[in-house]
Amino acid sequence: MIIGSRFIFCKDIESTNTYATGLLQSESVTEGTIIYTNYQSAGRGQKGNRWESEDGKNLLFSTVLYPRIIRPKDQFIISIFISLGICDFLKMLITDCKIKWPNDIYAGDDKIAGILIENSIISDAIINSVAGIGLNLNQEEFPEELPNPVSLKILTRKEYDPDYCLKQLAGCLDLRYKQVISGSWDELRNQYISSLYQLNTWRRFRSEKGILEGRIVSVTESGCLRIEEKAGNTREFLFKEIDFCI
Ligand code: BTN
């Protein structure tokens, strides 16, 4: 086992990603080490957002990787394998699990997990990667400003054991990481694309240049979202350049 080779529990920390990054600067960390906590005082999300999670209710962890076979231009494969690993875990418990590009995990139309990947890149190598995951297990009430949060408990009315779930999820992530290492990248990319939330569904998107109507048809190897417009042309967007209209 690589992911989940070691577990480090840290009570009440700022952020497992921040802690893991600090640890990497001060000592050698075994690949696949998982740093997990019950509560983050400054949990970080994508686009500079905060990640809020009630004490002891959810999974909050980061794993440290040394993905030497991945060149910086291919770093999106990390988002792909982490997203698929989370879906593999969730599909053992719920039926409708999709990836909202680039790496939000959705159950139906609601967000159940988020991923924050921070790569340390020097020239043409990824020196290390810290992949942080927040997955809502037992939380039933969320801050009002969050648009569409959901948890496994809300969906299934069951209570989940965080330690058991963490070990199960680590196993799912590990299997997907081994696919990366063995070079099954096309398979991973194809499975990622077919798991996309609202793939091939006509809908409205908000881009920097205004509203556009189109459908997601694919994601490029570098992670750009490919959208076909009604006129038949295809456009590619980077993260932050496009969002779904609600
Ligand atoms: C997002 O969807 O905005 C990404 C959320 C990522 C949250 C996790 S919780 C564990 C790890 N530590 C953090 O500070 N963030 C990630």
Boltz pocket constraint, residues with backbone or C-beta under 6 A from the ligand:
constraints:
  - pocket:
      binder: B
      contacts: [[A, 14], [A, 15], [A, 16], [A, 17], [A, 18], [A, 40], [A, 42], [A, 43], [A, 44], [A, 45], [A, 46], [A, 47], [A, 49], [A, 50], [A, 51], [A, 59], [A, 60], [A, 61], [A, 62], [A, 103], [A, 104], [A, 113], [A, 114], [A, 115], [A, 116], [A, 132], [A, 133], [A, 134]]
      max_distance: 6.0
